[in-house]
Amino acid sequence: MQYLIDVPGFTHPYLTTLAFIAHDFRKRGHRVSEHAFDSRYIIEVRFQERKRKLATSRPSMTEMWAKQFMSQRAGYSAIPTVLSQEDTRLDPFDTPRMRLYLLAGGRSWIQ
C-alpha cells in the first residue's frame, strides 16, 4: 500500500509505504490517502517527484515524522497546523508556561 500525506507548508504530498507514519499523520489531522502500488496516480506522482527532484529538495517523510513526534513529546507542534482565531491571537505567546497561566484563569501560579 502507498500513502500520500498532505503536510501544510509543502505544495506536493509526501509518498510513503510506511503505514505507521501514515496512520500517525492521519491521527494528527493531516489528509492521508491510500493507493495500490500499481495505481496510475502513484506512478504519476513518482514521475513528478523524479522530474522535480522533490525527494532531494525537501525533508524526508521520516524526518518530518520524527520532528513532529519529538515536538509532541516536548509539548509543541513542529509542523504548522490550521489555527482557530483564538489560537492565532495567542500563538506568539504559546508556551507550556503560558498555557498553564491561561488555564489557571490568568492567575499567577508561579511562586
trRosetta pair geometry for C-beta under 8 A, 3 or more apart (Angstrom, degrees):
i j d omega theta_ij theta_ji phi_ij phi_ji
1 17 7.0 135 80 -147 55 71
1 19 6.8 58 72 -83 122 102
1 34 5.6 -21 -173 -161 115 104
1 35 7.4 134 -166 68 66 38
1 36 7.1 -56 -115 -108 56 38
1 37 7.4 -91 -82 -46 16 78
2 15 6.3 -14 -175 -164 108 94
2 16 7.6 147 -160 78 62 32
2 17 6.0 -45 -105 -91 58 74
2 34 7.3 136 76 -161 50 52
2 35 4.7 -33 70 71 102 91
2 36 7.1 17 19 106 97 12
2 37 6.0 128 -29 -94 107 49
2 39 7.0 -126 44 28 129 121
2 42 4.9 83 77 -121 162 142
3 15 7.3 148 79 -154 50 45
3 16 5.2 -26 64 68 100 81
3 17 7.1 154 15 -101 87 22
3 18 7.6 -82 34 60 129 51
3 19 7.1 138 -32 -105 138 48
3 21 7.7 171 75 85 146 89
3 22 3.6 -71 -173 -99 169 142
3 32 5.7 -10 -170 -170 108 103
3 33 7.2 154 -155 77 57 42
3 34 5.9 -25 -100 -101 72 63
3 35 7.6 169 -85 23 25 77
4 13 4.3 48 179 131 96 144
4 14 7.1 152 -156 75 50 44
4 15 5.9 -20 -99 -96 69 66
4 32 7.0 159 80 -155 50 51
4 33 4.8 -8 55 56 102 94
4 35 6.7 41 -13 -2 104 118
4 42 7.9 -145 -52 -100 109 81
4 45 6.8 -117 -98 -123 122 166
5 13 5.9 155 68 -170 34 94
5 14 4.6 -21 59 59 96 99
5 15 8.0 -174 18 -73 77 21
5 16 6.6 4 -2 16 118 113
5 21 7.6 -81 -44 131 156 96
5 22 6.1 -145 -67 -118 114 73
5 25 5.0 31 -144 102 131 162
5 30 5.9 36 -168 131 92 132
5 31 7.5 150 -154 86 46 55
5 32 5.1 -9 -102 -105 74 85
5 61 6.9 108 45 -135 134 119
6 13 4.9 -55 -80 -103 61 98
6 30 6.0 -173 73 -178 68 92
6 31 4.3 11 36 62 121 102
6 32 7.6 -142 18 -71 73 42
7 10 5.0 34 77 30 96 118
7 13 7.5 127 6 -134 73 54
7 14 6.1 35 -8 -10 117 115
7 25 7.5 -72 -84 -149 89 134
7 30 6.3 -9 -94 -139 56 139
7 64 6.3 -45 -119 -176 161 154
7 79 6.2 -86 -164 -155 102 133
8 30 7.8 -129 -14 -113 81 97
8 79 6.6 122 53 163 92 93
8 80 4.8 -105 106 84 124 93
8 81 6.6 156 22 -99 150 32
8 82 7.3 -178 -85 -45 153 73
9 79 7.1 -140 17 -159 132 76
9 80 5.3 116 -47 32 117 118
10 13 7.8 124 106 -94 112 23
10 14 7.4 46 98 -44 154 90
10 58 6.4 80 -124 -157 125 153
12 48 7.4 -161 -139 123 140 123
12 49 7.4 162 145 -90 147 80
12 52 7.6 151 -33 75 162 154
12 54 5.9 -68 73 -126 148 156
13 33 8.0 -8 -170 30 166 103
13 45 7.4 -43 68 -143 102 133
14 61 4.5 133 174 -91 140 109
14 64 7.2 -134 -63 33 162 151
15 42 7.2 121 -137 -146 129 87
15 45 5.7 140 -71 131 135 130
15 46 6.9 -112 91 -77 176 72
15 49 6.8 -92 15 -47 130 152
15 61 7.8 -123 67 -48 35 143
16 21 5.6 -55 132 80 160 132
16 22 6.2 -169 79 -57 115 96
16 61 4.7 -136 -70 112 126 169
18 21 4.2 49 102 14 115 113
18 22 6.7 160 92 -13 62 87
18 61 7.4 170 36 111 122 128
18 62 7.3 75 11 -81 163 93
19 22 5.6 -59 -147 40 35 111
19 23 6.0 30 159 -17 71 108
20 23 5.9 -53 -141 40 30 109
20 24 6.2 34 156 -23 63 108
21 24 5.7 -56 -147 36 29 112
21 25 6.4 26 156 -15 65 106
21 61 6.2 88 153 146 153 111
21 62 6.8 -90 -94 -96 149 62
21 65 4.8 -75 -136 -87 105 156
22 25 6.0 -57 -149 38 29 107
22 26 6.3 30 153 -20 64 108
22 32 5.0 128 -171 -160 88 141
22 34 7.6 93 165 -85 152 86
23 26 5.5 -52 -145 37 33 114
23 27 6.2 38 153 -24 65 104
23 32 7.8 -146 -80 90 29 171
24 27 5.6 -51 -148 32 30 114
24 28 6.7 21 153 -11 62 108
24 65 6.5 82 84 -146 137 111
24 69 7.5 -13 172 -80 149 101
25 28 5.8 -62 -150 42 34 108
25 30 4.3 -45 166 52 94 132
25 32 5.7 124 91 -65 106 123
25 65 7.1 -84 -56 -101 100 95
25 68 7.9 76 -97 77 79 164
26 29 7.9 105 180 -24 30 10
26 30 6.4 -87 -84 66 33 76
26 32 4.3 -75 -74 20 99 134
28 68 7.2 -27 -86 167 176 138
29 81 6.9 60 80 -141 135 119
35 39 4.2 -77 175 14 111 162
35 41 6.0 -119 -131 75 150 113
35 42 4.8 171 115 -51 140 115
36 39 4.7 131 60 -44 76 94
36 42 7.4 -138 79 3 50 140
37 42 7.0 -113 -160 92 25 158
38 42 7.7 120 112 58 6 123
38 43 7.6 11 -167 -47 42 112
39 42 4.2 85 69 6 100 105
39 43 6.9 -164 94 -8 53 83
40 43 5.5 -51 -148 36 36 115
40 44 6.4 37 153 -19 66 104
41 44 5.8 -56 -153 37 31 110
41 45 6.4 33 150 -21 65 105
42 45 5.5 -49 -144 34 35 113
42 46 6.4 37 155 -18 65 102
43 46 5.9 -53 -150 36 29 111
43 47 6.4 32 150 -20 62 107
44 47 5.5 -53 -148 36 33 114
44 48 6.3 32 155 -18 66 105
45 48 5.8 -55 -148 38 30 110
45 49 6.4 33 153 -21 64 105
46 49 5.7 -53 -148 34 32 113
46 50 6.5 28 155 -15 65 104
47 50 6.0 -58 -151 38 30 107
47 51 6.1 30 152 -21 66 111
48 51 5.4 -53 -141 38 32 114
48 52 6.0 9 165 1 68 111
48 54 7.6 24 124 -5 77 130
49 52 6.4 -67 -139 51 23 93
49 53 7.8 80 164 -97 54 6
49 54 4.5 -85 -143 45 73 113
49 55 5.6 68 166 -36 112 92
50 53 7.2 20 -171 -77 30 47
50 55 7.5 4 -86 2 51 119
52 57 7.7 -88 139 28 84 138
53 56 5.3 -40 173 43 93 106
53 57 5.6 85 115 -21 88 113
54 57 5.8 -74 -133 46 33 101
54 58 6.0 -14 -175 16 74 114
55 58 7.9 -75 -131 46 11 82
55 60 7.9 32 -164 -102 70 79
59 63 4.5 -118 178 89 103 129
59 64 5.4 126 109 -56 120 85
59 67 7.9 -6 164 -6 157 138
60 63 4.4 97 57 4 81 104
60 64 7.1 -145 95 -5 44 84
61 64 5.6 -52 -149 35 34 112
61 65 6.3 33 153 -18 66 106
62 65 5.6 -51 -144 39 34 112
62 66 6.1 36 155 -21 66 106
63 66 5.8 -53 -144 36 29 111
63 67 6.4 31 156 -19 63 105
64 67 5.9 -56 -150 35 29 110
64 68 6.4 22 155 -14 64 109
64 79 6.7 59 -172 -80 97 124
65 68 5.8 -60 -148 41 30 107
65 69 6.0 32 154 -22 67 109
66 69 5.6 -53 -142 37 30 113
66 70 6.2 24 160 -14 65 108
67 70 6.1 -59 -145 41 26 105
67 71 6.0 21 158 -15 64 112
67 78 4.3 -118 145 106 102 163
67 79 7.4 116 99 -45 109 87
68 71 5.8 -57 -140 41 28 108
68 72 6.2 34 157 -25 64 106
68 77 7.0 5 -137 -154 83 69
68 78 5.3 -131 -87 49 53 105
68 79 5.2 -15 -90 -7 114 114
69 72 5.8 -55 -150 31 26 112
69 73 6.8 25 152 -17 61 104
70 73 5.7 -53 -154 34 35 112
70 74 6.5 26 150 -12 66 108
70 78 7.6 36 69 -25 84 140
71 74 5.5 -59 -146 43 37 108
71 75 7.9 -91 168 53 59 31
71 76 5.3 -72 180 82 99 70
71 77 5.9 102 124 -135 129 17
71 78 3.9 172 -18 -30 158 99
72 75 7.6 64 -174 -64 28 17
72 77 7.1 35 -80 -97 72 61
75 96 4.9 27 131 -77 154 117
76 94 7.4 122 -122 127 105 105
76 96 7.8 -101 -51 -45 93 88
77 80 7.5 118 120 -100 116 19
77 81 5.8 -27 142 -7 163 115
83 87 3.8 -135 -169 98 100 119
83 88 4.7 137 108 -60 126 75
83 91 6.2 -17 -140 -70 167 126
84 87 4.6 94 48 8 75 104
84 88 7.0 -135 93 -8 38 86
85 88 5.7 -52 -149 33 30 113
85 89 6.6 32 152 -20 62 104
86 89 5.6 -54 -152 34 34 112
86 90 6.3 11 157 -1 68 112
87 90 6.0 -69 -142 51 30 97
87 91 6.0 59 154 -63 67 90
87 94 7.6 31 -162 -81 77 137
88 91 5.6 -22 -143 -14 29 122
90 93 5.6 -76 -170 58 67 99
90 94 5.9 95 130 -67 87 88
90 98 7.7 172 -178 138 105 130
90 102 7.4 20 -142 -79 146 162
91 94 5.2 -31 -145 -13 38 124
93 98 4.8 -180 153 -155 91 164
94 98 6.4 -127 -123 73 19 131
94 99 7.0 43 -154 -58 63 96
95 98 4.6 89 50 8 81 103
95 99 7.0 -142 89 -9 40 85
96 99 5.6 -52 -147 32 32 115
96 100 6.7 31 156 -17 64 103
97 100 6.0 -55 -155 35 31 109
97 101 6.5 34 148 -21 64 107
97 110 7.6 26 -162 -70 108 126
98 101 5.4 -53 -149 36 36 116
98 102 6.3 32 155 -16 69 105
99 102 5.9 -57 -147 39 30 106
99 103 6.2 30 154 -19 65 109
100 103 5.6 -54 -142 39 31 112
100 104 6.3 29 156 -19 64 107
100 109 6.2 -98 142 55 107 142
101 104 5.9 -61 -153 36 27 109
101 106 6.8 39 157 -120 83 32
101 107 7.9 -161 -160 66 65 38
101 108 7.3 -9 -131 -112 97 44
101 109 6.6 -152 -100 20 57 101
101 110 7.8 -23 -86 -20 100 103
102 105 7.8 66 179 -60 35 12
102 106 6.7 21 -119 -68 46 61
104 107 4.9 -102 137 56 107 86
104 108 7.9 -104 105 47 144 2
104 109 4.8 -163 -73 -41 168 122
